[in-house]
Amino acid sequence: MSDSTLPVSEPNSTSTLLDKPGVLVAKKHHLLVRWSHWLNLPILLGLIVSGISIYWASPVYQHKPDSNTGNVDVAADIGIWMCSHVPGLHHYSSPPDWVYNHMSLGPGMLALALRLHWLCAYSFMLNGMAYLAGLVMGGGWRSLLPRRTDLFDALRMFRYYLGVPFAKLVRRKWLHPRFNTKYNALQRTAYFSVPVAGCLSVATGWAIHKPMQLYWLAAIFGGYNAARVWHFWLVWVYILFVVPHVILVFADGWDTLRSMIVGWSTRVQRPEFPKNEQ
């Protein structure tokens, strides 16, 4: 998401930065945080496509057989509806399988999907430990702690994000709210919720994988079937985080993206150089 510190004019190179005494090149993200951040992209993609293939074999959400199609799966209902109403899909050979065919490994891939899912799951757990280690070693965990002013600050940022598209359309200056913290309240909430969702995903995954041996863990989530429901909806936490996250990073500019690649940012102003002297 966008950086919440006070922006200054953005130079093009490190040599240019050194020529501007009012700009400080500040370290933003630890190496482990950056590596784990980017590794999460292929890992989550593998988890999702293999997870949908597993879901295909045993859907969580089912209903009584449809009188016309005999279908019992809600995801298949979505495919049937899309093939009936979306132009270009009317002649699709198997409407109930449209969602699965386009968002999973394909039909008859349960064994492969299970192996891939657990490969990605172990990678996800190791990557998560590396991320947490990077937060501790780099001190980034302090930036994720909730603050008393978060509710008010979140409303300010929500208003800002809503107004950005309209300000662009009418070519009106729309000032970013000022914060003295690394992240604004909306960012803090989002970045804090993702590790929590990750821990819940791991816990529900083990509850599903070993429901007898880890019966106590499955019981915490309401039993085997309830744990599957938890596991299913946690996927949407990642999706609902990633989509606006990517949009806002690109909207905010190169400095935010660069800080997650190389670890440093230019968006820090030296206190001895007032803004009007730059």
Buried (B, 14 or more C-beta within 10 A) or exposed (E): BBBBBEBBEBBEEEEEBEEBEBBBBBEBBBEBBBBBBEBBEEBBEBBBBBBBBBBBEEBBEEEEEBEEEEBBBEBBBBBBEBBEEEEEEEEBEEBBBBBBBEBBBBEEBBEEBBEBBBBBBEBBBEBBEBBBBBBEEBEBBEBBEEEEEBEEBBEBBEEBBEEBEEEEEEEEEEEBEEBEBBBBBBBBBBBBBBBEBBBBBBBBBBBBBEBEEBEEBBBBBEBBEBBBBBBBEBBEBBEEBBEBBEEBBEBBBEBBBBBBEEBBBBBBBEEEBEEEEE
